[in-house]
Amino acid sequence: MVAAEAREPPTDALPRDLVFVDLETTGANAAEHRIIEIGMVRMRAGVAVEEWSSLVNPGCLIPACIESFTGISNGMVASAPRFADIADLVLEKLGCAAPAASLGRAAEASPLFVAHNARFDYAFLRAELRRMARRFSARVLCTVKLSRRLFPAHRRHNLDAVMERHGLACSARHRALGDARLIGDFWRTLCRDLPEQTLAAAVQSLLRPLQLPQQLPEGLAEELPEAPGVYRFYGEDDGLLYVGRAASVRSGVLGVLAQDRAGGRDAKLRAAVRRVEWQETAGELGALLCELDWLRTEKPLHNRRLPRADEAVTIRIDAGDGAACVVALGAAAGAQPEDCFGVFHAAADARKALSDIARARELCPKILGLEQGEGSCLGYQLGRCRGACIGKEPLLLHAIRVRMALSSLKLRAWPFPGRVALRERGAAGGAAAWHVVDRWSYLGTAHCEEQLEALAQRAPPDSFDAHAYRVLVRYLANHPGLDWRDLEAYRPRGGAGPVDLSTLDVS
């Protein structure tokens, strides 16, 4: 393979030396899963000059879902080389085989690394090489981001959508070399159909180096995964500054730290951060629950402090006359939740919400316990009450109107038989996680049977968790087919999922 030209093209020109890469893997998490096939197409000035592919023995079983998706079986990779056996050849094909001392210059002179969802493929190659105590760095172009930049009117930008939109064909879809060829065909189509200046501007905007605070380790941006998860920022003396979550850890972290402007809301945080730590999760729910757990237990300096969940209150409505009272949520949640409305962090918040609703719906503030004294309420005197306080409106009718007015705040009953584990499947074949919850309280996440058993036997929560309630109600409402497992006596029972939660609504 001919070495890359020593002279770099102008910064506003199209890259002429590219290598299109696709990997097939045992899952979605580069830290846990392994490569099972590599495919590359090297292109110069729009002409393919070399193709190469190899199956890779991952040293572990290929999950059935991955085998079905790719057609690559355990038998096919049994006699294939391990990644360590072909690492030098892979780097040579990438044009990155250079002494460690010249890694920076090699990355600049190497062909452009191009892939669809490039951070996925790039992260897996870096992870495999890191296991061998070897570093790898390259300029990376993601054709998903490029497609979004060039065709913003379209919603879908996966390879199937790209094929359909641009009239491309692939004889070996979901195989590494077939998909690498497809990405190369997409590039040639863009070069043919778009003005060079337009395409070059889009490419250069995506290749522009990220500006991170100078006190952070070099290469941090390359380490961040394109996966859901949570992250922490630490400052001087390893003090915790900030906790966040994101559907992509990389996007979330860089969205806070990689900003060129000197001011802004995050300027103080960017100046103070000295270390970044992250944890990948199976999906959105895991990130939400882990973030909540970290915020509650670690109290980072730059996050808004969470009110104490055990001090939350709700509004209880008398079933007979519609009278209201503010009560502790922990005492109300276990019995007759149908009579309870809203989750509030303080009694004053609950009374204000009730007062606003009463004013908007012409309810009687005296019946609702918001006013004291004899005679009619102030609302009736001002024409904002229909007279329940003086018998003009029947109490039964008033009680019905109260419940209708508060219906969007109605406290949700626990839809499961008891303590359960909610299963969240990892994206693209990633490992699943079991989130153990009990009456709206989060107890932890399990990744194996031993962890699940330990969480199943943990003591029940001693108070109602208002923060977890909000997270779980919203998530369950949007995921009605969620799989679950009954942990009563730690044995699966006939009720095990999926459970129909389609009737569960949330304000």
N, C-alpha and C positions, 0 to 999 in steps of 0.2 A: 504494500500500500504506500502510495507516494505521500511524503510528508506535506503538511499544510504549508502554503506559501508564507514566507517570512514577513512579507509586507502586508499590513492590514488594510482593508478597504476603508474608504471614508466612512465616518460615523453615520452619515445619512444614506448610505448605499445598502443595497440588499446583500445579505451574507451569501457567499458563493460556495463555501465549503461546509457541508452539513452532514450529520449522520442521524438517520431516523431510527428510533429505538422503540421496541416494544418488548415487554416482559409478561410472561404468565407466571403466577405465583400460587402458593398454597392458601393465601388469604390476603387481607388488606393491611395488616399491621407489619411494617418493615422490621420492627423490633422482635416480633414473635414468629413471623412466617418466612418462607424461603422461596427462592426462585426455582421454577421448574422448566422454563424455556426462555431463551434469549434470541431475538431476531434483530438484525441491523441492516440498513441500506445506506451506503455512503454515496453522496451525490455532490458533484462539482459542476457549477454553472448549469444546473438543470439536467445534468446527465448522470444516471446511475453508473458508478464506476466499480462498485463491489457490493455483493450481498453475502451475508453470513448468518447462520443460525445454529443453535445447538440445544438439545435437551439437557437438563441439569438434574442430577440426583439430589433431592433436597435433604436426604438423610432422615426423612420422616414420611408418614403416610399422607397421601393427597386426599383431602376430604371428598366425599362422594359428590357434593354439589360442585366442587371445582372440576372434578373429573367429567361430570356431565356437561359443564359449561364449556370446557376447553377441548374435551376429547382426549386429554392426556391422562393415561392410566398409570398406576403404580408399576405395572409390568413394563411400560414403555421407558420409564426413567431408571429402572433397576440397574441396568448396565451402563447408564449415562455417566459422564464424569461429574465429580463434585465441583462446586464453584471454585474452590481453591485450586483445583487442577487446571482450570482454564482462565484464571484471573489475569495472568499476563497477556494471554491472547485477547481477552475482552478489552483490556486497556489499549492494546495495540490497535484493535479494530476501531476503538473510539478515538484514536489519534492522541491518546493521553499518556502513553508510555514514556515517562520522563523521570529523571532522578528526583528524589524527594526535595532536594534543595532548590529545584527550579519549578516547583509546583505552580507558583503564581504565574510565572511567564508561560508555562505549558498550558494553563487554563486559557490564557488570552490567545495563544497561537493555535490551539486545537480547534477542530471543526465544531460547529454549533451543535449541541446536543438537543435534538428535537423529538418530542413525544406528545401523545395526546393524554392530557392530565399528567404533564411531565413530572410533577413533584412525586407522584407515585413511583414511577420507574426510576427516577433519580435517587429517591430515598432508599429503594431496595438495593440498588447497586452500591450506594455508599455504606449501607448496613452490612452487606456481605463483605465488602473490603475492610470495614472497621473490625469485623470479627477476626481478620487476619492482621490487624494492627497496621493497616495501610490506608492512606488518605487518597481521596479522589475529589477533584474539583473541575467543574466545566461551566461554560456559559450555557444556560438552559432556555429554550423557547418552548412554551406550551401552546399547542395548536388549538386546545379548547379555548384558552384566553384569547388567542389570535382570532379565532372565529367569532367570539363574542365581540371583540373590538371592531371587527370589520362588518359584521352583520347583526347589529344590536336589535333589529326588529324581530329576529327569530328567538324563540324561547329555548329550543333544544340544540345542543352543540356536541352531543356524543358522536361516535364514529358512524353509527347507523344513520343519524340525522344528517351528518356531513355527506355520506354516500348518496342519500336520497336527494339532498338539495343540489349537489353538484354533478349528479349523474355518474358516480364512480362505482366500480365493481370490485369485489374481493373474492377470490376463489378459496381462501382459507381463513375465514373470519374466526376470531378468537384463538388463532395460532400466531405465535410471535412474528414470524417472518411475513405472513400474510398481512397482518395489521401494520407492520413497519412499511411494507410496500404501499399500503393504502394511505398512510400518512404522507409518504413521498409523493403519491399521485395527487393528493390534496394540495401540497405545496406547488407542484407544477401547474395545477389548475389556477391557483391564485396568481402565480407569475404570468400566466397567459391572459387571464380575464381582467386583471386590475392594473391600473397605471402603476408603474414601478415606484413612483414617488409616494403614492398612497400606501402601498404595501410596505415599503421601507420605513415610512413614518410609524406605522403600526408596530412593526417588528422592533424598531429601536426604542419605542416607548415601553415595550415589555422587557427589553434587555437592559434598560437603564438601571444601574446599580442602586440598591437600597441604601439610604443614609440612616444608619443606626447610631445611637449615642456612642461616642468614641471610647467610653469606659467599658463597654461590653466586649466579650471575647470575639475575636475575629472568626468568621464562619458561623456565627449563631443563626443567621437567617437560613443557612443551608441545612441546619440540623432540625429545624422546626417541622413537624409532620403536617401533612394535609389531611388531617383526621379530626373527628370531634374530640373534645376534651376540655380540660381545665388547666389554668396556668397561674403561677405566682411570680411576682416581682419582689426581689429583695434589695435592700439598700445597705448602707454602712452598718458594720457589725452584724450583718445578716438579719437585720430587722425586716419583718414582713411589711411591705408597702401596699400591695394590691393583689386581689384575686379576681380572675375573670374566667369566662367560659366562651366557647365558640364552636360552630360547626366545623371550622378548620382552625386548629391551634395556630398554624402559621399565619393565617389571615388575621386572627384575633390579636396575636402579639404584635405583628407588624402594623396593624391598624392603630395601635397605641404608640408604638415606639418609632416606627419608620415614617416620621413626618418632617418635612423640610422646614416648615415655618418655625420661627424662634419662639413665638408665643403660643397662645391657645390653652385650652383647659388642661391638657396633659403635659404642659411644658415643665412644671415642677416635678412631676413624676418621672419624666424622661431624664431630667438632670440628676435625679436621686438614685435611679435603679443601677444596681451593680451585678445582679445575677438573675437569670430567668430559669424557672423550673416548671415542668409541665407533666401532665398525666393524660394519656389517651383513654377514651371511654368507648364503649360499644356504639353509643349514639347519643341523641339529644337528651334522653331521660337521664342517662348516667351522668352527663355533664351538668344538668340542672341540679341533681341531687348531691353530687360531689361538691359543686360550688356552694350550695347551701350549707353543707356540712363544714366546709372550710371557713366560710364567713362566720358561722355560729361559734366555732371552736377556736379560731385563730385571730379574729378581730383585726384585720389589716388596717393600716393607718389611713389609706386613701379611699377605702370603700365606705359607703354610708352604713352606719351601724344598724344591725337588725334589732328591732324591739324584742324584748323577751317573749318567746312564743307562749310560755306558760301563763302570761298575764293577759292573753287575748280574751276578748269578750264577744258576746253575740246578743241579738235582740230576741227575746222570747215573747211570743204573742199568746195570750190566753185563748184557749179554744172556744170559750163561751162568748165573752163580750168584746174580745179584740184588744183588751188592755195590754200595754207593752211594758216590759221591764228589761233592763240591761243586766245580764248575768255573766259569770265567768264561763268561758267557752268549754273548759275542761269538764265542768259539772253538767253542762247542757248537751254535750256531743254524744254521750253514751245513751241517753234515754230521750225518746220522742224528738228526734232531730227535725221532724216535719213541722214542729212549732218554733223552730229557731231560724233566724235570718241574719246573714252577714257574718263576716269575720273581721273584727276591729282590734287594733292594738291598744286602744284606750277607751274608757267609758265615754269620754268627751267626744271622740270620733263617732261612736255609735249614736249618741244623742243628736249630734249635728246632722248625721245622715237621716235619722228619723224625722227631725224637724224639717229638713229640706223636702223630704217626700210628702210629709203632711201638708206643707204649704202648697206643693205642686198639685196634689190630688184632693184637696179640700177635706182633709181628715181632721179630726178633732184633737188638738194637742193635749187637752185635759184628759180625755179617755186614754190617750197614749202615754200619760204620765209625765208630760213635758210641762204642765202647768198645775198649780194648786189653787185652792180657794173655792168660794161659793159662786153659784150662778153660772152664766155662760162663759165660754172661753173668749180670749181676745180675738181669736180667729173668726168666731161667729160675729162679733161686733164689727169686724172689718170686712165681712162678706167672704171669708176664706174657710168657713166651716159650715156644714149643712145642718148643724144643730143637734148632733148626737148628745152633746153635753146637757141639753135641756129637754130631751125627749122628742125633738122634732124629727130626727132621723132614727129609725129603729136600730138598737144596738146590734142586732143580728146582721142587718144590712151593712152597718158600719164595719163590723168585724170581717165580713166578706170582702169589702173594699180594701181594708187594711192588708189582708193576705194577698189580694191581687196586686196591690201597689208594691208589695215587698217580694213578689214571686221570684224576681230575678236574683234575689239575694238568699234564697232558701238554702239552708244548710244541707249538703248532700249526705245521704246515708251511705255507710260503707257497703260497697256492692259485692263484697266477697264474704265467704263463711267465717273467716277469721284471719289469722296471719297467713300471708301468701308471698310467693316470689314471682315478680313480674319479669318475664323474659324479654330481653332486648337483643335482637340479632345484630351482629356486627355487619357493617357495610361490605359488600362484595366478597362475601364468604368469610369475613372476620369472625373471631371468636365471640360467642354470645355471652351475655352477662345476666345474672339473676339479681334483681333488686328486691330486697326483703322489706316489706312494709306491713304494719300492723295498725289498723284503725287510723289511717292517715299519717302515721309516724314512720319515718325512714330509719331502718336499723342497720343497713349496710348493703354492700354488693358482694356477691359470690361469683367466683370464676371456676369453681370445682365443687364436687360433692362434699368434701370435708368442710370447706368454708360455708356451704349452704347449711349443713347440719349444725354447725356452731351458731349461725345466725338464727336458725329455727328454734334453738334452745335458749336463746338470750332472754333475759328477763323483760317483761312487757314495759313499755314506756310509762312513766309516772305522771305524765301530763299530755294534754292535747297539743300537737305540734301545728300551730296555725300556718307557719311558713311552708312546711311540707304539704299541708292540706291544699294550699293554693297551687303549688306546683303539680301535685298529683291529679287534682280535679281537672285542671286545664289539659294535662297530657292525656288522661283517660278519655276525655271528651273528644279529643282529636284522633285517638287510636282505639276505636271500638272493638277491633278484632285482636287485641293484645293477648298473647299467650300468658297463662299464669299457672301456678302450681300451689295446691293447698298444702300448707306445712303443718297442719294439725297433727300432732303426734308424729311428725316427720314421716308421713307416708302419703304417697299420691292417692287421691280418692277420685271417685267418678266425676266430681265437678271440675277436674283439671281442664284447662282452656282448650280452644279459645272461648272466652266469655263474651256475651253480647252486651256491650256497654253503650249501644247506640242511643238509648234513652237518656243517658247522662248528659245534661247540658250544664253550661257554666256561664256565669255573667262575665 
